[in-house]
Amino acid sequence: MLTDNAIRSFLRQIGGLTTGSACYIGLSSTQPDIIGQGITEPIGNGYERALFNSTSSTSTSNGSATINENGVLTNNQIIYFGEALGSWGTLKYYCLFSAKTGGNLLAFGELETPITPTVGTVPLIREGAIQITISRGE
């Protein structure tokens, strides 16, 4: 069984909270699987992954990730994506990645409310909407 310290350590790594690390959030219209496939991110039209959190000294922003008192990795600020310059489709899942492009899928979840950006809008994910936990199973 994992200890609370181990769980927090893994969550810090996943969320870009360890020294020199970064984590990016993307959106998908399809549900990813546990091996990191099945992701359908929008292509073009202003879409790009947003910074979830970074402890890199070269980052212009520290992002918005924290681990709360219950050991849940969450966003403590609104996460803004770039302005939609065209349709991105209906996006139902958030995905945490190890890089702004490419990289590895680290975690994912279903959005409480799907996002369907239209031209000229700035999609966002509200504070506290991302919640990543590690089960303490046996």
N, C-alpha and C positions, 0 to 999 in steps of 0.2 A: 504494500500500500504506500502511496506517496504521502510525504509529510506536507504540511502547509508551506514550509520553506521551499520545498522542491516545486510545488505547484506555482508559487509566486515567481520562482526563478524561470520556469518555463514560460509563464505568461509575460514576464519582462522581456524575454528573448523574442517571443512571437510579436509583441506589440511595439518593438523598436525602443524599448526602455533601457537597454544595456548600452554601455559606452561604445560609441562609434557605430551604432546600428540605426536602421531606419525601417519603417513599415509603411506601405502604401495601400490605400483602399481603392478597389475598383468595383464596378457594378456588372451584373450579369442578368441576362433574360432567362437563362436556364440554370438549373441547380447543378453546382459542381459535385463531383464525387470525392471520396476520401483519398484517391490517388492523384488528385489535382487535375482531372480532366472534366469535360462537360461544361466548361465555362464559355459563355457567349457574350463577350464584351462588345459594346458598340465600336464601330470603326469609323474614324473621321468625324466630321461635323462638330469639331471642337472638343470631342471627348478625350480625356486622359485621366489616368489615376491621380488621386489626390493624396497628399501626405497625411498619413494617420498619426505618425509620431516619428521623431528623429532625435538622437542624442549626438549626431555628428556635428563637429565644430564648424563644418562648411555649410550646414543647413541654414536657410534663411528663416525657418520657423521650427519651433519645437513640437508642432502638432498639438494633439489634443488627447492623448491616451493616458489613462491612469489605471491603477488597480485599486479597487475600493476595499473597504474594511471586510467585505465578505469574500475576497479573493476573486473578484470578477474584473476582467479587463474590459474597460468601457471608454467611450469618448466623453470627455467632460466639457467639450465645446462643440458648437455646430461645425460640421465639416462641409465646406463649399467645394463644388466641382467647378470647372470652367463653364462659361456661357455656351449653351447649346446653339450651334450654328445651323442645325438641321435636326431631323428626328433621330432619337437614340432608341426608339422602341419603348416597350414596357419592361422595366428592369425590376426584378423581384428579389434579387440576392445581392448581398455585399460580400466581397472577397478581400482578404488581407494578403498582400503579396510582399515578398522580400525585396522587390525592385520596382522602379517606376514603369519600366517596360520589361517584358519577359519575367525572369525571376521565378520563384517557387510560390505556389499557393500554400499559405500557412494556416488559414482558418477561413470559414465562411459561415453565413447564416442567412435566414430569410428576413427580408425587410418587413416591418410591421405593416407598412403601406407601400405598395409598389410606386416607383417613380416613373413618370412618362413625360420627359422634358419636351417642350416645344421650342421652336426658334425664338431666341431672345431671352430665354429664361435661364436662371442659374440654379441647377439642382443642388439640393443640400440634404444632409442627414442630421436630424435634430440631436441635441445633447442627450446622451444616455441611451440612444437607440441601438448602439453596438454593444453587445454583451457576450463575451467569450469566457467560458468556464472550462475547467478540467475536472472530470468526475473523480471522486475519491473512491471509486469502486473497490472491490476486494481483490 
